[in-house]
Amino acid sequence: QVQLVESGGGLVQFGGSLSLSCAVSGSFFRVDGMGWYRQAPGKQRELVASISRSGSTVYADSVRGRFTISRDNAKNTVYLQTNSLKPEDSALYSCNVQVSHGPDQTRDYWGQGTQVTVSS
């Protein structure tokens, strides 16, 4: 069993900041890729940012320069620091991780999501 526990969402004013975190626990060999996705009502889910185990990052164009993804491999936790938030950043933010259970046994897991709402 693998559990993902997300925290840090909430209501913030335009230009504000929020720090999201997602902790992975359970029985597994290693956590490989980690990332954050978001989905606003009526829109498709989109990648916000991802980070490899070695620390390579990818950002959506809409958040580059405002959001920072990081991870702590010892704690199996991924973070998303969101700054200069805009109303269009409002969405349900979900953590996604690729967990290795052994050689050629990698599985995808999703968190339940944490709501981010930015007021104008």
Order of alpha helices (4+ residues) and beta strands (2+ residues): beta-beta-beta-beta-beta-beta-beta-beta-beta-beta-beta
